[in-house]
Amino acid sequence: MIKAFPGGWDSMAAAMGMTRDALENRVYERRGQSVSLDLAVQMQKTSGTTLLAQAIATDAGGVFYKLVEPGSVDREELHNKFQELYQELGRLSQQYVEFTSDNKIDKRERSQLEITADDIHQTVRELVGLMFAIYCPAEGRDAAEGRQA
């Protein structure tokens, strides 16, 4: 998040209201300090990333995908997401053929297959979000606001 923020360490520290040394001490857990969840969330917002959310989702065995704003996407984006999914499925198929050529899947190969499967899962969720944002905008807005249509 710090590297994603324009100006890096110095700018992020200033945005958080601390010195660079104070921020480094927290990030690198020096002198008994650490980054609190509140600070991490604030850094995520400031950097305009979803890196913290992605890390938490991964740690919990899931994947993170950002919800699509209804009416903010078009059919071309949906088409492109389908193409991305097809490419990922092709990659999984190629990995399967390659990795099972010796009739076993080793630890490294299993890890690669899991990464590809996670990518596919995330792409499918994004694809469904795009579909709903384009074809059911009122329903998507209601769901985002926690209401039933």
N, C-alpha and C positions, 0 to 999 in steps of 0.2 A: 504494500500500500504506500509505503514511503517512496519507493522508486517510481511508482505510478503518479505521484503528486509532483506537479511542476516545481522545480527547485529542490527536490529531494529532501534530505535530512534537515537542512537549515530551515526550509520553508514549512515542512511539516511540524517541526518543533515550535516554530513561531505560531503556526495556526493552532497548536494545542496549548499555547500559552506557557511554554517552557523553553529552556535552553536546549541546544543540541546535546550537550553532555547529559542533561536530565533525561532526555528521550533515549539516548543510547544506553544509559544505565538501566532503564526499564526494559528495553528490547533485549539487551544482552544479559539481563538479570544480574547486574552488578550490585554489590553492597546491599544485598537482600531485597532489591527492588524487582518489580515485575510490571508487566502491562496488565492493567485491570480490564475486565470485559467492557466496562463503560468507555475507557480510553480506546480500546480496539474498535468498538462500534463507531465512536466519534472519528477515528482515523479512516475507517471505511467510508463513512459519509463524506468526509473531507476529500478523500482521494477519488471519489466517484467510482469506486470498484465494488465488486461483490466477493472479494477474496476471502474475507472472514467467514461469510456465509458458506462459501464453497468449502472451506477447510472444516467447518463444523459439520456440514452435511457428509463430507467424506469420512470424517472421524466416526460418525454415527452409522457408517455403512450405507449411506444414501448418496444422492446426487442433488445438486442445487440447480434450479432453473428459474430464471427471472420471469415473472408473469408479464404478459403482453398487455399493453394498454388497449382497450377496445377502440377501434377506429384509427389506430396509429400505424397499421400495416396494410399492405395490399396483396393482391393475389400473386404478384411476381415473387414476393418474399416467401409466400407459401410454396410456390413452385421450387424456388431455390432450396428451401428446407427439405423438400422431398428428394431433390437431387443429392443433397448432403447425406440423407439417410441411405439412399441407394449406394453411394460410395462407401459408407461405413459398413453396410451389409456385405459389400464386395470384399472389403478389407478383412472382415471376420471370416468369410468363406475362404479367402486365400490363406489366412493364418491357419484355419482348420486343416486344409489340405497339406500345407507345409509342416505343421506341428505334429500331425498324426502319421506322417510318412514312415516313421519308425515304430508305429503302433503304441506310442505312449506320449503323454504330455508331461514335460518336466516342469519344475518350479518356475523357471523364467517364462516358459511358454504359457503356463497357466496365468501368470501375472499379466502378460500381454493380452491374452484373451479376455481377462476380467476388465482391463482398461478399455478395450474395444467395446465390450458389452456395456460398460458404464456410459461410454460415448453414445452408443446407440440408444440407450434408455433415455439419456438427456435429450437427444435429438427428437425422439418420439414425443416426449413431454412438450418440447418447444413447438413441434409440429401441431399437436393437438391444441395448444394454446393459440397458435396462429389461426387455426381453423375456427375456433370459437370467437376469436377477436374479429374475424372477418365476417363470419356468417351468423353469429348471434351476439351482436354488440350490446344490446340492452341486457341480455342475460349475463354476459360477461361482466358488465359494469355492476349489476346487482350482486353477483358472486364476489367480486372484488371488494364490495362494501359490506359483505357479510349478510346480505338479505336473500330471500328467496323470491324468484320472479313469479 
